[in-house]
Amino acid sequence: METTITRKHYYGTFLALLVLLAATLGAYYFNLGPFNFVVAMSIAVAKALLVALFFMHVRSSEHLIWVVIVAALAWLILLVGGTAADFFTRGWLASGGTALLH
């Protein structure tokens, strides 16, 4: 799966990263309420995806690299999900009136 990445791809990726940078700055100046985090993370994921696909040559790499990337992202989701589950359920034992904490 050898794909040649030309200068045109690099320039296009650079231009897209500049547009996403401008979107990041624009999102900073607009108060979107609860959607601030969603917009900021969406832009960050898009920038990370562009960097990984083109500058790290993942787009033209072999299938084993894709398997490693998917496994790493699955592991990240598990770690973040477990941490979030612990954080958001911290008060459940104390509010239940149980004596487990004493």
Secondary structure, 3 states (H helix, E strand, C coil): CCCCCCHHHHHHHHHHHHHHHHHHHHHHHCCCHHHHHHHHHHHHHHHHHHHHHHHCCCCCCCHHHHHHHHHHHHHHHHHHHHHHHHHHCCCHHHHCCCCCCC
